[in-house]
Amino acid sequence: MIDLPALGRRVQAARHERGQTLQELAAAATVSVSMLSAVERGQKAPTVVVLARIADGLRLPLTRLIEEPGEPRLVVRRAAEQDISVHEPGGWRRVILSPVIPGVNFEWIRSTLPPGCDAGRFPAYAPGSHEFVAVDSGTLRLTLGEGAGEGDASGDGGAGATTLHAGDSAYFAADVGHGYANPGRTPCTYHVAALIMRPRTPSGTA
């Protein structure tokens, strides 16, 4: 977890360096004065969106606010450290490729769905959440909306279903329910890059 008091001190120090009042920075960042004050006092954890706005108001890169002093700019996750899940329904296999960065709710995942496998339904995340999907091999059925994850992988998916083939990619705002399935006869391998506006559990990403 990010050190909130330390984050607040960095925000306040950067504001003082620029000679900005609390009100001036709040206006430049388009956040409320009360929110900014709470962040500076270490009393509230800002979302990535709010923190990005504060960084913009300070004319600083976001990483300058979330990095601890002396924190390395390079974070490596070795193959042996990757979070691999092989006990998902239907033989679905997931590998979390991205290193864990405090305060950054981003995940990069490689998934493989066996033929006919439906990975199920995933809930809508908070507004401002995003997912990017790229298919390496096979056929992927991406379903958005209330019907996501319902039925079996052999169907057409109904309304809101999109079929992606090897080399195809897609983006969607992840503030709706969504589901992934392989309707084909060969395994489907795909990548998901996700920025989610709330903490995630290890099993929370397709």
Phi and psi in degrees as GROMACS dihedral restraints (atoms count N, CA, C in turn):
[ dihedral_restraints ]
;  ai    aj    ak    al  type     phi  dphi    fc
    3     4     5     6     1   -73.2    20    10
    4     5     6     7     1   144.5    20    10
    6     7     8     9     1   -79.6    20    10
    7     8     9    10     1   101.7    20    10
    9    10    11    12     1   -63.9    20    10
   10    11    12    13     1   -44.7    20    10
   12    13    14    15     1   -59.9    20    10
   13    14    15    16     1   -40.1    20    10
   15    16    17    18     1   -66.6    20    10
   16    17    18    19     1   -39.9    20    10
   18    19    20    21     1   -60.7    20    10
   19    20    21    22     1   -45.1    20    10
   21    22    23    24     1   -60.0    20    10
   22    23    24    25     1   -40.5    20    10
   24    25    26    27     1   -65.3    20    10
   25    26    27    28     1   -38.1    20    10
   27    28    29    30     1   -66.1    20    10
   28    29    30    31     1   -41.9    20    10
   30    31    32    33     1   -63.2    20    10
   31    32    33    34     1   -46.5    20    10
   33    34    35    36     1   -64.6    20    10
   34    35    36    37     1   -42.1    20    10
   36    37    38    39     1   -62.9    20    10
   37    38    39    40     1   -42.1    20    10
   39    40    41    42     1   -65.1    20    10
   40    41    42    43     1   -37.0    20    10
   42    43    44    45     1   -65.8    20    10
   43    44    45    46     1   -44.6    20    10
   45    46    47    48     1   -64.6    20    10
   46    47    48    49     1   -38.1    20    10
   48    49    50    51     1   -59.4    20    10
   49    50    51    52     1   -31.2    20    10
   51    52    53    54     1   -95.3    20    10
   52    53    54    55     1     1.2    20    10
   54    55    56    57     1    68.1    20    10
   55    56    57    58     1    25.7    20    10
   57    58    59    60     1   -92.0    20    10
   58    59    60    61     1   140.5    20    10
   60    61    62    63     1   -79.4    20    10
   61    62    63    64     1   167.8    20    10
   63    64    65    66     1   -59.0    20    10
   64    65    66    67     1   -42.4    20    10
   66    67    68    69     1   -66.5    20    10
   67    68    69    70     1   -38.8    20    10
   69    70    71    72     1   -66.0    20    10
   70    71    72    73     1   -43.3    20    10
   72    73    74    75     1   -68.6    20    10
   73    74    75    76     1   -39.9    20    10
   75    76    77    78     1   -59.3    20    10
   76    77    78    79     1   -41.6    20    10
   78    79    80    81     1   -66.9    20    10
   79    80    81    82     1   -42.8    20    10
   81    82    83    84     1   -66.8    20    10
   82    83    84    85     1   -32.2    20    10
   84    85    86    87     1   -91.4    20    10
   85    86    87    88     1    -6.3    20    10
   87    88    89    90     1    53.6    20    10
   88    89    90    91     1    45.4    20    10
   90    91    92    93     1  -125.7    20    10
   91    92    93    94     1   161.2    20    10
   93    94    95    96     1   -73.0    20    10
   94    95    96    97     1   152.5    20    10
   96    97    98    99     1   -61.4    20    10
   97    98    99   100     1   -39.2    20    10
   99   100   101   102     1   -64.1    20    10
  100   101   102   103     1   -40.2    20    10
  102   103   104   105     1   -64.6    20    10
  103   104   105   106     1   -47.8    20    10
  105   106   107   108     1   -60.6    20    10
  106   107   108   109     1   -43.1    20    10
  108   109   110   111     1   -61.8    20    10
  109   110   111   112     1   -42.3    20    10
  111   112   113   114     1   -65.1    20    10
  112   113   114   115     1   -37.1    20    10
  114   115   116   117     1   -65.4    20    10
  115   116   117   118     1   -45.2    20    10
  117   118   119   120     1   -63.7    20    10
  118   119   120   121     1   -30.7    20    10
  120   121   122   123     1   -85.0    20    10
  121   122   123   124     1    -2.6    20    10
  123   124   125   126     1    72.6    20    10
  124   125   126   127     1    23.8    20    10
  126   127   128   129     1   -99.4    20    10
  127   128   129   130     1   -10.3    20    10
  129   130   131   132     1  -141.5    20    10
  130   131   132   133     1   137.2    20    10
  132   133   134   135     1   -88.7    20    10
  133   134   135   136     1   112.0    20    10
  135   136   137   138     1   -74.9    20    10
  136   137   138   139     1   151.5    20    10
  138   139   140   141     1   -71.2    20    10
  139   140   141   142     1   167.5    20    10
  141   142   143   144     1   -60.4    20    10
  142   143   144   145     1   -37.4    20    10
  144   145   146   147     1   -63.5    20    10
  145   146   147   148     1   -47.3    20    10
  147   148   149   150     1   -64.0    20    10
  148   149   150   151     1   -42.3    20    10
  150   151   152   153     1   -64.8    20    10
  151   152   153   154     1   -37.0    20    10
  153   154   155   156     1   -65.0    20    10
  154   155   156   157     1   -37.7    20    10
  156   157   158   159     1   -65.5    20    10
  157   158   159   160     1   -40.6    20    10
  159   160   161   162     1   -63.7    20    10
  160   161   162   163     1   -43.1    20    10
  162   163   164   165     1   -60.3    20    10
  163   164   165   166     1   -41.2    20    10
  165   166   167   168     1   -63.0    20    10
  166   167   168   169     1   -41.6    20    10
  168   169   170   171     1   -63.8    20    10
  169   170   171   172     1   -28.6    20    10
  171   172   173   174     1   -90.5    20    10
  172   173   174   175     1    -6.6    20    10
  174   175   176   177     1    57.9    20    10
  175   176   177   178     1    46.3    20    10
  177   178   179   180     1  -125.7    20    10
  178   179   180   181     1   151.0    20    10
  180   181   182   183     1   -67.2    20    10
  181   182   183   184     1   146.8    20    10
  183   184   185   186     1   -56.0    20    10
  184   185   186   187     1   -36.5    20    10
  186   187   188   189     1   -61.0    20    10
  187   188   189   190     1   -26.8    20    10
  189   190   191   192     1   -66.6    20    10
  190   191   192   193     1   -26.4    20    10
  192   193   194   195     1   -87.1    20    10
  193   194   195   196     1   -33.6    20    10
  195   196   197   198     1   -93.6    20    10
  196   197   198   199     1   -15.5    20    10
  198   199   200   201     1   -78.3    20    10
  199   200   201   202     1   135.2    20    10
  201   202   203   204     1   -75.0    20    10
  202   203   204   205     1   150.1    20    10
  204   205   206   207     1   -56.1    20    10
  205   206   207   208     1   131.2    20    10
  207   208   209   210     1    80.0    20    10
  208   209   210   211     1     0.2    20    10
  210   211   212   213     1   -68.3    20    10
  211   212   213   214     1   134.1    20    10
  213   214   215   216     1   -65.2    20    10
  214   215   216   217     1   143.7    20    10
  216   217   218   219     1   -80.0    20    10
  217   218   219   220     1   -17.5    20    10
  219   220   221   222     1  -109.6    20    10
  220   221   222   223     1   126.2    20    10
  222   223   224   225     1  -122.4    20    10
  223   224   225   226     1   121.8    20    10
  225   226   227   228     1  -109.1    20    10
  226   227   228   229     1   134.5    20    10
  228   229   230   231     1  -115.0    20    10
  229   230   231   232     1   110.0    20    10
  231   232   233   234     1   -72.8    20    10
  232   233   234   235     1   158.5    20    10
  234   235   236   237     1   -55.3    20    10
  235   236   237   238     1   -38.6    20    10
  237   238   239   240     1   -68.9    20    10
  238   239   240   241     1   -17.2    20    10
  240   241   242   243     1   -96.0    20    10
  241   242   243   244     1    -4.3    20    10
  243   244   245   246     1   -67.7    20    10
  244   245   246   247     1   141.8    20    10
  246   247   248   249     1   -83.9    20    10
  247   248   249   250     1   105.0    20    10
  249   250   251   252     1  -109.3    20    10
  250   251   252   253     1   127.4    20    10
  252   253   254   255     1  -115.7    20    10
  253   254   255   256     1   120.6    20    10
  255   256   257   258     1  -121.3    20    10
  256   257   258   259     1     8.3    20    10
  258   259   260   261     1  -110.6    20    10
  259   260   261   262     1    26.9    20    10
  261   262   263   264     1   -79.9    20    10
  262   263   264   265     1   161.3    20    10
  264   265   266   267     1   -56.2    20    10
  265   266   267   268     1   136.6    20    10
  267   268   269   270     1    73.4    20    10
  268   269   270   271     1    10.4    20    10
  270   271   272   273     1    86.5    20    10
  271   272   273   274     1    11.4    20    10
  273   274   275   276     1   -59.9    20    10
  274   275   276   277     1   131.3    20    10
  276   277   278   279     1  -119.1    20    10
  277   278   279   280     1   129.6    20    10
  279   280   281   282     1  -125.4    20    10
  280   281   282   283     1   141.5    20    10
  282   283   284   285     1  -128.6    20    10
  283   284   285   286     1   120.4    20    10
  285   286   287   288     1   -83.8    20    10
  286   287   288   289     1   112.3    20    10
  288   289   290   291     1   -88.5    20    10
  289   290   291   292     1   -27.8    20    10
  291   292   293   294     1   -80.1    20    10
  292   293   294   295     1   139.1    20    10
  294   295   296   297     1   -63.6    20    10
  295   296   297   298     1   155.9    20    10
  297   298   299   300     1   -86.8    20    10
  298   299   300   301     1   121.2    20    10
  300   301   302   303     1  -116.4    20    10
  301   302   303   304     1   119.1    20    10
  303   304   305   306     1   -55.1    20    10
  304   305   306   307     1   132.7    20    10
  306   307   308   309     1    83.4    20    10
  307   308   309   310     1    -3.1    20    10
  309   310   311   312     1  -116.0    20    10
  310   311   312   313     1   110.3    20    10
  312   313   314   315     1   -89.2    20    10
  313   314   315   316     1    60.2    20    10
  315   316   317   318     1  -118.7    20    10
  316   317   318   319     1   137.0    20    10
  318   319   320   321     1  -135.3    20    10
  319   320   321   322     1   143.3    20    10
  321   322   323   324     1  -123.2    20    10
  322   323   324   325     1   119.1    20    10
  324   325   326   327     1  -129.6    20    10
  325   326   327   328     1   139.0    20    10
  327   328   329   330     1  -108.4    20    10
  328   329   330   331     1   126.3    20    10
  330   331   332   333     1  -122.3    20    10
  331   332   333   334     1   148.8    20    10
  333   334   335   336     1  -129.9    20    10
  334   335   336   337     1   123.1    20    10
  336   337   338   339     1  -107.2    20    10
  337   338   339   340     1   125.3    20    10
  339   340   341   342     1   -64.2    20    10
  340   341   342   343     1   164.9    20    10
  342   343   344   345     1   -54.1    20    10
  343   344   345   346     1   133.2    20    10
  345   346   347   348     1    74.8    20    10
  346   347   348   349     1     7.6    20    10
  348   349   350   351     1   -85.6    20    10
  349   350   351   352     1   132.4    20    10
  351   352   353   354     1  -109.4    20    10
  352   353   354   355     1   118.2    20    10
  354   355   356   357     1   -75.5    20    10
  355   356   357   358     1    -8.6    20    10
  357   358   359   360     1    94.8    20    10
  358   359   360   361     1  -172.8    20    10
  360   361   362   363     1   -98.2    20    10
  361   362   363   364     1   139.6    20    10
  363   364   365   366     1  -116.1    20    10
  364   365   366   367     1   140.8    20    10
  366   367   368   369     1   -73.2    20    10
  367   368   369   370     1   162.2    20    10
  369   370   371   372     1   -68.6    20    10
  370   371   372   373     1   137.4    20    10
  372   373   374   375     1   -97.7    20    10
  373   374   375   376     1   179.1    20    10
  375   376   377   378     1   -67.0    20    10
  376   377   378   379     1   152.2    20    10
  378   379   380   381     1   -53.5    20    10
  379   380   381   382     1   143.6    20    10
  381   382   383   384     1    94.8    20    10
  382   383   384   385     1    -0.9    20    10
  384   385   386   387     1   -86.2    20    10
  385   386   387   388     1   146.2    20    10
  387   388   389   390     1  -138.0    20    10
  388   389   390   391     1   146.4    20    10
  390   391   392   393     1  -135.7    20    10
  391   392   393   394     1   137.3    20    10
  393   394   395   396     1  -116.7    20    10
  394   395   396   397     1   137.5    20    10
  396   397   398   399     1  -126.2    20    10
  397   398   399   400     1   135.0    20    10
  399   400   401   402     1  -134.7    20    10
  400   401   402   403     1   126.8    20    10
  402   403   404   405     1   -94.3    20    10
  403   404   405   406     1   124.0    20    10
  405   406   407   408     1   -84.6    20    10
  406   407   408   409     1   -44.7    20    10
  408   409   410   411     1  -153.1    20    10
  409   410   411   412     1   154.8    20    10
  411   412   413   414     1    81.1    20    10
  412   413   414   415     1  -160.6    20    10
  414   415   416   417     1  -125.7    20    10
  415   416   417   418     1   132.6    20    10
  417   418   419   420     1  -121.4    20    10
  418   419   420   421     1   131.9    20    10
  420   421   422   423     1  -104.6    20    10
  421   422   423   424     1   115.3    20    10
  423   424   425   426     1  -102.3    20    10
  424   425   426   427     1   123.9    20    10
  426   427   428   429     1  -120.2    20    10
  427   428   429   430     1   130.8    20    10
  429   430   431   432     1  -117.0    20    10
  430   431   432   433     1   144.6    20    10
  432   433   434   435     1   105.4    20    10
  433   434   435   436     1  -167.6    20    10
  435   436   437   438     1   -63.2    20    10
  436   437   438   439     1   -28.5    20    10
  438   439   440   441     1   -85.1    20    10
  439   440   441   442     1     0.3    20    10
  441   442   443   444     1   -60.1    20    10
  442   443   444   445     1   128.3    20    10
  444   445   446   447     1    84.7    20    10
  445   446   447   448     1    -0.7    20    10
  447   448   449   450     1   -93.4    20    10
  448   449   450   451     1   148.6    20    10
  450   451   452   453     1    85.5    20    10
  451   452   453   454     1  -169.0    20    10
  453   454   455   456     1  -111.2    20    10
  454   455   456   457     1   166.1    20    10
  456   457   458   459     1   -70.9    20    10
  457   458   459   460     1   -12.9    20    10
  459   460   461   462     1   -83.1    20    10
  460   461   462   463     1   -12.6    20    10
  462   463   464   465     1   -81.5    20    10
  463   464   465   466     1  -177.9    20    10
  465   466   467   468     1   -86.9    20    10
  466   467   468   469     1    -5.6    20    10
  468   469   470   471     1    87.3    20    10
  469   470   471   472     1   -16.5    20    10
  471   472   473   474     1    71.7    20    10
  472   473   474   475     1  -164.0    20    10
  474   475   476   477     1   -61.6    20    10
  475   476   477   478     1   141.3    20    10
  477   478   479   480     1    85.7    20    10
  478   479   480   481     1     2.0    20    10
  480   481   482   483     1   -95.3    20    10
  481   482   483   484     1   136.7    20    10
  483   484   485   486     1  -128.6    20    10
  484   485   486   487     1   133.6    20    10
  486   487   488   489     1   -98.9    20    10
  487   488   489   490     1   127.1    20    10
  489   490   491   492     1  -116.1    20    10
  490   491   492   493     1   140.3    20    10
  492   493   494   495     1  -115.3    20    10
  493   494   495   496     1   173.9    20    10
  495   496   497   498     1   -52.4    20    10
  496   497   498   499     1   128.6    20    10
  498   499   500   501     1    93.5    20    10
  499   500   501   502     1   -14.9    20    10
  501   502   503   504     1   -79.5    20    10
  502   503   504   505     1   153.5    20    10
  504   505   506   507     1  -140.5    20    10
  505   506   507   508     1   161.9    20    10
  507   508   509   510     1  -153.4    20    10
  508   509   510   511     1   157.7    20    10
  510   511   512   513     1  -127.9    20    10
  511   512   513   514     1   144.4    20    10
  513   514   515   516     1  -148.7    20    10
  514   515   516   517     1   148.9    20    10
  516   517   518   519     1   -72.2    20    10
  517   518   519   520     1   121.1    20    10
  519   520   521   522     1   -86.2    20    10
  520   521   522   523     1    25.0    20    10
  522   523   524   525     1   -92.6    20    10
  523   524   525   526     1    25.4    20    10
  525   526   527   528     1  -131.6    20    10
  526   527   528   529     1   156.7    20    10
  528   529   530   531     1   -61.9    20    10
  529   530   531   532     1   147.8    20    10
  531   532   533   534     1  -150.8    20    10
  532   533   534   535     1   156.4    20    10
  534   535   536   537     1  -145.5    20    10
  535   536   537   538     1   153.9    20    10
  537   538   539   540     1  -124.1    20    10
  538   539   540   541     1   139.0    20    10
  540   541   542   543     1  -150.7    20    10
  541   542   543   544     1   155.6    20    10
  543   544   545   546     1  -111.4    20    10
  544   545   546   547     1   104.5    20    10
  546   547   548   549     1   -85.8    20    10
  547   548   549   550     1    -0.7    20    10
  549   550   551   552     1   -88.9    20    10
  550   551   552   553     1  -177.7    20    10
  552   553   554   555     1  -101.6    20    10
  553   554   555   556     1     1.6    20    10
  555   556   557   558     1  -125.9    20    10
  556   557   558   559     1   158.6    20    10
  558   559   560   561     1   -59.4    20    10
  559   560   561   562     1   150.4    20    10
  561   562   563   564     1  -117.7    20    10
  562   563   564   565     1   124.5    20    10
  564   565   566   567     1  -113.8    20    10
  565   566   567   568     1   130.1    20    10
  567   568   569   570     1  -146.0    20    10
  568   569   570   571     1   160.3    20    10
  570   571   572   573     1  -112.7    20    10
  571   572   573   574     1   144.5    20    10
  573   574   575   576     1  -125.2    20    10
  574   575   576   577     1   126.7    20    10
  576   577   578   579     1  -108.7    20    10
  577   578   579   580     1   119.0    20    10
  579   580   581   582     1  -126.5    20    10
  580   581   582   583     1   132.7    20    10
  582   583   584   585     1  -117.6    20    10
  583   584   585   586     1   109.3    20    10
  585   586   587   588     1  -114.8    20    10
  586   587   588   589     1   130.8    20    10
  588   589   590   591     1   -85.7    20    10
  589   590   591   592     1    43.9    20    10
  591   592   593   594     1  -169.6    20    10
  592   593   594   595     1   158.2    20    10
  594   595   596   597     1   -57.2    20    10
  595   596   597   598     1   148.6    20    10
  597   598   599   600     1  -120.5    20    10
  598   599   600   601     1   148.4    20    10
  600   601   602   603     1   -89.4    20    10
  601   602   603   604     1   160.3    20    10
  603   604   605   606     1   -56.4    20    10
  604   605   606   607     1   -28.0    20    10
  606   607   608   609     1   -97.5    20    10
  607   608   609   610     1    13.3    20    10
  609   610   611   612     1   -86.3    20    10
  610   611   612   613     1    -8.8    20    10
  612   613   614   615     1  -115.7    20    10
  613   614   615   616     1   138.9    20    10
